[in-house]
Amino acid sequence: MKMEVQWLLWTVFSILVFRFAFALWSTGRALAPCLSKRPFCTLIVLGSGGHTAEMLDLVSMLNHERYSPRCYVAALTDNMSLSKAQRLEESFIPQAAANHKARYLQIYRSREVGQSYLTSMVTTTIGMAHGLWIVFRIRPDIILCNGPGTCLPICIAGFLLKILSFKWVVMVYIESIARVRKLSLTGLLLYKLCLMDQFFVQWPKLKNKFPRAQYVDRLM
């Protein structure tokens, strides 16, 4: 009986290692044709201040029928981003249809500005669990983010979906235009972890320092 349990655990572990390696190898490759023919359920991560303004500028340029339904996620302490997203959605189509097409969710923030590193370990764990719940519930086709700390648990959860074969999530990161010489902490972590399928920077100096990134001039 003990040998059977050990064999089962080893089999599960081997499968997970293989899936992890396959997910890393496949990250950044083109979408399968069967997926690219239908609308993309899109999860959009918003951050306070400039992050939200830049992301909403990008969303306004998307094909709204193609990238639909859209789900906006912001930190629980962010009282403005989701209302801005709702106003943007209402500008696309009549209000009744906009409410049907878009969803608005909040996530526990991993770390507040000025929060101690000791207490941030607890809040990061809570934020990670909440991010997993949101992504597993929505199972988006695409995740768009541009630097707020709230996108880290969301992207890790999206990568976990790939490993577990629940959903192949394409994750796109666009570094803020305010980042000229170095990446934000969130961007640096996501770059080093190789989680993103597409990683865009908007300044040539960043492209030179981070060769896996794609330089796209000024997106936002």
N, C-alpha and C positions, 0 to 999 in steps of 0.2 A: 504493500500500500504506500509506504514511504517513497519507494523508488518511482512509483507511478506519479505521485505528486511532484517529485523533483523533476521528472521528465516533462510533465505538463508545464511547470514553471519555466523550465529551460526553453521549451518550445515557444511559449508566449513571449519570453524575453528575446529570443532569436528573431521572431516575427517583428517585434517592435523595433529592434535594431535595424533590420532590413528596411522597414517602412521609413524610419528616420533617415537612413542613408539615401533611400530613393527620393524622399521629399526634398532633401538638400540638393541632390543631383538634378532634379526636375525643376527646381525653383528658377524662374526667369525664362522658361521655355514657352512657346506659343500655346494658346488655348486650343483644345480639341475642336475640330470643325462642328461637331454636334452641339457644343456649348455656345459657340460664337453666333449661331443662327437665332438664338432666342434672347429676350431682354435679360439684362444682368441685374440681379438683386444687389444693390450697392449700399454698403455700410460706410458712412462718412463720419469721421472723428473730428469733433470741433474742440478748440481750445480758447481760452480767454483772450481778449484783445485782438492783436494782429493776426493770430493764427486763424481765428474764425473769419475775419474779413478776407484773408487770402483764400481760404478754402471755399467760401461762398462765391468768390469771384470765379474760381475754377468750376464750381458746380453750375454756375449760370451759363458756362460755355458748353456744357455737355449736351448730348442728344437726350432730351428728357424722356422720350419714349423708350430709347434703347437702354438707358441706365435707370431701370424702374422695376420694382418699387425701391424707393430710397429710404434709408433709416439713418437718422442723425443721432449721434451719441455725444454727450458733453458731461463734464464733471458735475457731481451733485452740488458743489458750491458755486457753480457757474450759473448765474441768474439771467444772463442775457443772450447767450449763444443760440439756444434753441428757439427763442422768440424771433431772433433774426432769421434763422433758417425757415421758420414757419412763414414769415413775411415774404421771403424769397419764393417759397413754394406757391404761395397764393398769387404771386405775380406771374407765374407760369400759366396757370389754368384757374378756372373758377374755384372758389373756396371749397365747395362741397367735394369736388373731384380731388383737390389738393389734399384734403384730409384723408381721402381714401388712398392716395398714392404714397404718402409719406408717413413715417413714424418717428417719434421723438422720445429718446430714452436718456436716462442719466446713469452715470457710473460713479462708484466711490473713487475718490481721487487717491492715487498712490502716495503722493507727498505734497503737502502744501508748502508755499514759499516760506522759508524760515523755520520749517519744522525740523526738530532734532532727528538725527539719523536713527537713534534708538527707537523712538515712537514710530518713525516712518517704516520700520520693519513690519510692524503690526498692520499699519494702514495699507502697505504694499501687498501684504498677504490677502487682506480683505478685498482690495481692488482687483487682484489677480483672480480670485474666486468669482467675483462679480463679473469680470470681463469674460471668463469662461462661460458663465451662465448666459450672458447676452449673446455671444457668438454661437454657442451651441443651440440656442433658441431660434435665432434668426437664420443661421447657416447661409451667409451671403455668398454671392459669386465673386464680389470684388470688395476690398477694403481700401478706402482712401484716407490718408493721414498726412499731416505736414509738420509734426514736431511736438505737440503737447504731450506731457507725460502720460496722459490717459490712453494714448494709442499703444503704449508698450504692452499692457496686459491684453488688449484687443488683438494685437498682431501675434503674440505668443499663442493665444487661443486659436487664431486662424491657422497657424502652422500646425497646431495639435490636431485640428480637423483633418489636415492632409495626412498626418502620420497614422491616424486611426481610420482613414479611408471613409470618413463620414461625408466629406465634401472637399473638392479641390478649390480652395479659395485663392484668387489672385490678389496679391497685396502690393499696393503702390504707395510709395513714400515720396513726397515732394518737399524738399528742404525749404524752409522759409527764405524769402528773398533778403531778409535782414542778415542772414548768415553768409558773410562774404569770404572770410578766411578760414573758419573752422565750423564743423558741424555742431548742432545742438547736442546735448547729452543723449537725448532720446534717439536722434539720428545716428550718432556714433555707435550706440548700443545695437541698433537694428542693422547697421552696416557691418559691424564686427560679427554679429550672430548669423549673418547671411540669410535672414528670414524673408527679405523682400524680393518680389519678382521683378519689380521695376523701382529703381532708386534714382531720383532726379535731383540735380542741383542747378542753381540759376546763376552761378558765377564760375568763370573758367579756372580760377585759383583752386576752387574746391575739386573740380574735375582732375586737376593735376595732382592733388594730394590724395584723392580717393579714386583710383582708376576704374573701379567697377561701377561707379556712378555714371549717369548719363547727363551730359550738359545740354540744357534746352533753352538757354538764354532766359528771357523773362516770361514765365508762365502766368504769374499773378501780379 
